[in-house]
Amino acid sequence: MKICTHAVLAAVPLCALAAAAPGGIILGENLLNNHDAEAGPGGSGQVVPIPGWSVTEGLFTVAAYGATPETLQLGDPGPADRAANYFTGGGSDTSVAEQRFNLFPLASRIDAGEISFDLRGWLGAASADFDGALLSVTFLDNTLTEIGSASTGTVIRGIANPVGLSFFATDDLIPVGAREAVVELTFLRNTNGNAFNDGSADNVSFVVIPSPGPIALFGFAGVLGFQRRR
């Protein structure tokens, strides 16, 4: 898997990348619903509703920038086009939320090695603790057996992460036999006594696209500027 951090990419017109696939999948479109945490309210650490995401572990939540001195501030490093809210870990050591995507409509093209994915987002922490964020995708076959995965983000390395969000991305071919994709956003709290899991994320994206094609020429430039589902 290729991993790119802090990338600066030129925009590519949507018409060069987006194309309809059978079954409602739009190639070249960010498939994540509520990718930017703006579809529901932002809190200050308490659990709030998160449309589009299924929380599978912990107290995964959404906070508003600047809600308290401990939350991310609008002036902290992060996406230039951020809005009011971001995803964060709440009061759990580990907090996870997911979205699942049916890849059966693309089965023949996936098995021919013609479909790639791009996973990206702004990930980090709201304080200089050892907390972190991880964005991942797991590919399952028709028996729901894992056949491949990729991830990107910040990890706990024994040193404090800087405050704010950094850009991370990874892309590759979707593995032959994949019939479902599970995208997970995970926040990890170091067990050093801090009350809040400060792992944080904003503007996350999961895109599938024909390959070879525009991905080879443009590296999925501008994906976060494409059509977005909420």
NUKOLKE-915193 format. One record per residue (C-alpha): residue in one letter; residue number from 1; y, z, x. Coordinates in Angstrom, 3 decimals. Layout:
N
 residu num        v        w        u
      A NUM        Y        Z        X
...
This chain:
230
 residu num        v        w        u
      M   1    0.000    0.000    0.000
      K   2    3.487   -0.837    1.211
      I   3    6.049    1.953    0.973
      C   4    9.788    1.464    1.135
      T   5   12.377    4.240    1.152
      H   6   16.138    4.061    0.751
      A   7   15.877    0.288    0.225
      V   8   18.935   -1.794   -0.540
      L   9   17.901   -4.904   -2.458
      A  10   19.797   -7.831   -3.907
      A  11   19.621   -8.515   -7.632
      V  12   17.319  -11.208   -9.017
      P  13   18.015  -12.752  -12.430
      L  14   15.719  -11.424  -15.131
      C  15   14.814  -14.939  -16.212
      A  16   13.173  -15.457  -12.810
      L  17   10.765  -12.583  -13.328
      A  18   10.238  -11.661  -16.985
      A  19    7.509  -13.439  -18.925
      A  20    5.512  -12.498  -21.992
      A  21    1.800  -11.777  -21.654
      P  22   -0.757  -11.543  -24.475
      G  23   -0.891   -8.151  -26.171
      G  24    2.787   -7.283  -25.851
      I  25    3.019   -6.607  -22.086
      I  26    6.196   -8.081  -20.633
      L  27    5.790   -9.164  -17.034
      G  28    8.815   -8.253  -14.981
      E  29    9.989   -5.540  -17.389
      N  30   10.104   -1.825  -16.682
      L  31    7.252   -0.654  -18.909
      L  32    8.160    3.035  -18.808
      N  33    9.629    4.428  -21.988
      N  34   12.546    6.824  -21.461
      H  35   12.561    5.962  -17.774
      D  36   15.895    7.690  -17.189
      A  37   15.476   10.925  -19.223
      E  38   18.236    9.868  -21.606
      A  39   16.209    9.453  -24.834
      G  40   16.319   13.167  -25.616
      P  41   18.502   16.195  -24.879
      G  42   19.074   17.633  -21.434
      G  43   18.638   21.356  -20.874
      S  44   19.358   23.877  -18.163
      G  45   15.777   24.760  -17.247
      Q  46   14.174   25.449  -20.613
      V  47   11.573   23.047  -22.028
      V  48   13.132   20.313  -24.181
      P  49   11.563   17.332  -26.013
      I  50   10.804   14.337  -23.765
      P  51   10.314   11.172  -25.853
      G  52    7.960    8.604  -24.368
      W  53    6.135   10.977  -22.000
      S  54    2.965   13.041  -22.531
      V  55    3.107   16.349  -20.675
      T  56   -0.371   17.059  -19.267
      E  57    0.356   20.121  -17.115
      G  58    2.997   22.790  -16.756
      L  59    6.538   23.006  -18.089
      F  60    7.741   19.482  -17.311
      T  61   11.234   19.133  -18.757
      V  62   14.615   17.399  -18.650
      A  63   17.797   18.977  -17.302
      A  64   21.395   17.870  -17.522
      Y  65   23.278   17.148  -14.308
      G  66   25.627   20.057  -13.665
      A  67   24.138   22.256  -16.417
      T  68   24.061   25.246  -14.031
      P  69   24.870   25.749  -10.341
      E  70   21.115   25.508   -9.651
      T  71   20.578   22.090  -11.274
      L  72   21.365   18.745   -9.680
      Q  73   25.067   17.911   -9.759
      L  74   26.550   14.504  -10.486
      G  75   27.893   14.424   -6.930
      D  76   24.503   15.035   -5.297
      P  77   22.701   12.074   -3.671
      G  78   20.957    9.902   -6.240
      P  79   21.247    6.678   -8.236
      A  80   24.730    5.294   -8.676
      D  81   23.977    4.390  -12.296
      R  82   22.665    7.829  -13.306
      A  83   23.634    9.062  -16.748
      A  84   23.574   12.632  -18.102
      N  85   19.990   13.827  -17.480
      Y  86   17.090   13.892  -15.028
      F  87   13.425   14.979  -15.054
      T  88   12.427   18.283  -13.446
      G  89    9.610   20.812  -13.167
      G  90   10.651   23.832  -15.229
      G  91    9.009   27.165  -14.573
      S  92    5.577   25.948  -13.393
      D  93    4.165   25.546   -9.908
      T  94    2.909   22.104  -10.957
      S  95    4.345   20.047  -13.815
      V  96    2.974   16.610  -14.750
      A  97    3.796   14.023  -17.414
      E  98    2.238   10.591  -17.879
      Q  99    2.403    7.248  -19.629
      R 100   -0.637    4.966  -20.122
      F 101   -0.758    1.176  -20.313
      N 102   -3.482   -1.109  -21.642
      L 103   -4.156   -3.901  -19.115
      F 104   -6.916   -5.677  -21.070
      P 105   -4.561   -8.534  -22.077
      L 106   -4.151   -9.343  -18.363
      A 107   -7.831   -8.883  -17.435
      S 108   -8.585  -12.451  -16.368
      R 109   -5.453  -12.731  -14.249
      I 110   -5.977   -9.294  -12.694
      D 111   -9.556  -10.221  -11.775
      A 112   -8.272  -13.451  -10.233
      G 113   -5.901  -11.456   -8.001
      E 114   -2.821  -12.847   -9.737
      I 115   -1.074   -9.675  -10.927
      S 116    0.883   -7.169   -8.837
      F 117    2.658   -3.931   -9.631
      D 118    5.862   -2.313   -8.435
      L 119    6.408    1.443   -8.679
      R 120    9.763    2.971   -7.832
      G 121   12.191    5.731   -8.580
      W 122   14.690    8.283   -7.315
      L 123   12.826   11.440   -6.316
      G 124   13.653   14.720   -4.639
      A 125   14.726   18.276   -5.425
      A 126   17.656   20.171   -6.873
      S 127   17.673   22.797   -4.134
      A 128   16.818   23.064   -0.459
      D 129   13.462   24.701   -1.171
      F 130   10.025   23.293   -0.416
      D 131    9.725   21.709   -3.857
      G 132    9.024   18.021   -4.322
      A 133    8.353   15.109   -6.674
      L 134    5.634   12.475   -6.694
      L 135    5.477    9.242   -8.715
      S 136    1.997    7.715   -8.904
      V 137   -0.088    5.104  -10.695
      T 138   -3.855    5.269  -11.136
      F 139   -5.892    2.245  -12.198
      L 140   -9.001    2.689  -14.352
      D 141  -11.776    0.218  -15.172
      N 142  -13.318   -0.324  -18.614
      T 143  -15.394    2.877  -18.229
      L 144  -12.219    4.885  -17.398
      T 145  -13.377    5.277  -13.798
      E 146  -10.641    5.336  -11.168
      I 147  -10.723    2.215   -8.991
      G 148   -7.378    2.440   -7.215
      S 149   -4.109    4.325   -6.963
      A 150   -0.727    4.388   -5.256
      S 151    2.026    6.971   -4.998
      T 152    5.428    7.549   -3.532
      G 153    7.921   10.383   -3.387
      T 154    8.673   13.631   -1.623
      V 155    5.971   16.050   -0.535
      I 156    5.909   19.648    0.666
      R 157    5.774   19.381    4.456
      G 158    6.547   22.969    5.459
      I 159   10.255   22.275    5.804
      A 160   12.893   22.357    3.099
      N 161   13.661   19.080    1.350
      P 162   17.326   18.049    1.240
      V 163   19.181   18.547   -2.024
      G 164   19.382   15.401   -4.153
      L 165   17.367   12.296   -4.929
      S 166   16.246    9.527   -2.566
      F 167   14.948    6.074   -3.442
      F 168   11.221    5.358   -2.989
      A 169    9.096    2.323   -3.868
      T 170    5.635    0.896   -3.357
      D 171    4.012   -2.362   -4.509
      D 172    0.647   -4.114   -4.221
      L 173   -1.904   -6.156   -6.166
      I 174   -3.435   -4.477   -9.194
      P 175   -7.098   -3.951   -8.238
      V 176   -9.746   -6.280   -9.648
      G 177  -11.387   -4.696  -12.683
      A 178   -8.372   -2.603  -13.707
      R 179   -8.075   -2.232  -17.471
      E 180   -5.725    0.740  -17.779
      A 181   -2.825    2.048  -15.727
      V 182   -1.795    5.722  -15.801
      V 183    1.663    6.436  -14.416
      E 184    2.277   10.104  -13.602
      L 185    5.404   11.957  -12.567
      T 186    4.502   15.212  -10.794
      F 187    6.718   18.087   -9.666
      L 188    5.437   20.637   -7.149
      R 189    6.892   24.089   -6.480
      N 190    6.316   25.895   -3.222
      T 191    5.018   29.425   -3.785
      N 192    7.913   31.083   -1.967
      G 193    9.127   33.093   -4.928
      N 194   11.779   30.760   -6.302
      A 195   11.827   31.002  -10.092
      F 196   12.279   27.310  -10.861
      N 197   10.326   24.210   -9.882
      D 198   13.206   22.172   -8.484
      G 199   11.257   18.923   -8.062
      S 200   13.429   16.233   -9.662
      A 201   13.431   12.517  -10.539
      D 202   15.528    9.886  -12.271
      N 203   15.436    6.144  -12.991
      V 204   11.689    5.673  -12.510
      S 205   10.083    2.268  -12.984
      F 206    6.647    0.642  -13.367
      V 207    6.578   -3.168  -13.445
      V 208    3.744   -5.700  -13.456
      I 209    4.392   -9.276  -12.369
      P 210    2.540  -12.442  -11.345
      S 211    1.688  -12.702   -7.646
      P 212    2.180  -14.742   -5.576
      G 213    5.534  -15.633   -7.015
      P 214    8.953  -13.985   -7.131
      I 215    7.556  -10.757   -5.668
      A 216    6.714  -12.556   -2.443
      L 217   10.174  -14.067   -2.221
      F 218   12.374  -11.268   -3.488
      G 219   10.403   -8.022   -3.196
      F 220   11.069   -7.073   -6.822
      A 221   14.771   -6.842   -6.086
      G 222   16.796   -5.430   -8.912
      V 223   13.869   -4.211  -11.007
      L 224   15.821   -1.182  -12.160
      G 225   18.475   -3.533  -13.514
      F 226   16.006   -5.405  -15.712
      Q 227   15.179   -4.789  -19.358
      R 228   14.240   -1.158  -19.918
      R 229   12.320    0.517  -22.693
      R 230   13.421    3.909  -24.009
